[in-house]
Amino acid sequence: MKRRLIILALLSMLFMTLSVRAGEKVTEERLDEVAERGAHVMPFSLEQTIHIFSKTAAGGLQQVLAKDSSNIEQVELIREHLSKISQEFIQGDFSDPAKIHGADMPGLAELRMAEPGQIKIVYKELSNGAEIDYSANETKLIEAIHKWFDAQLSDHARHAIPGHPHHHIHQNP
């Protein structure tokens, strides 16, 4: 039952995302390039997972979930990657997103310039993947996180959906 609800929620959000994306100018070529570069950085399968980016008043919540929660291999690969990048991000190292999306990715320069501790980054395992919660007190950093999330949603259009700050799609650990 829970699995059906998750699938229905994902499908409805995907439909909403596709209708919003209809007006955006992201080419198939760009989507292919990002997926190709992503395959060299992210160890999990984009086809077997979904990225959810939920903007919040203080920053945002990034979730990566296995579409099939019984796919333990994908769940572990998600956790491995998000745990690794959360530690890198805490150190101010945003090189993985730059490798995938390019050095001029919106919001990335501001995130890289943040002083240690200005952005709180919290990693958490979920039963079907993992999440990273980003928060900041400074408006410019919150806006940078939001721009960064928008860019990821655009570049991962086939494999990502926007979330809602209080409606996260995951199963409790």
C-alpha positions, 0 to 999 in steps of 0.5 A, a space after each residue: 500500500 505504501 509503495 503504491 502511494 509513493 508511486 502515485 505521488 511520484 507520478 503526479 509530481 512528475 506530471 506537474 513537473 513536465 507541464 511546468 518544464 514545457 516552457 523551459 528551454 532545456 535541450 535534449 542534448 543538454 539533458 544527455 550531456 548532464 546524464 553522461 557526466 553524472 554517470 561518471 560522478 554518481 555511482 547509482 543508476 539515474 534510471 533506477 532513482 529519483 532526485 527530489 529538490 524541496 526548497 525551504 525557507 532556510 535552504 532546501 532538502 535534496 533527496 535521492 531515492 531508489 524507485 524500487 525500495 527493495 533494490 538494496 544495491 541502489 539504496 546503498 549506492 545512493 547513501 555512499 554518494 550522498 554521504 561523500 558529497 555532504 562531507 565534501 560540501 561541509 569542507 566547501 568542495 562543490 567540485 562534483 556538481 561542477 563536473 556534472 553541471 559546469 563551473 558556471 552552474 547558478 548558485 554554485 559560485 556563492 556556495 563555494 565562497 561561503 565560509 565554513 559553517 555558514 551553510 549547515 549541511 546535514 546528511 540522513 539515511 532513509 530506508 529507500 535512499 538518503 537526503 541532505 538538508 541545507 540551511 543558512 541564515 544569510 539571504 544570499 546563501 538561501 537564494 544561492 541554494 534555491 538557484 542551485 536546486 533550480 539548475 539541478 531540476 532543469 539539468 536532471 529533468 528526466 530524473 528529478 522532481 521538485 518537492 514541497 518543504 513539508 511533503 517529503 516522499 520517503 519512508 522512515 528508516 
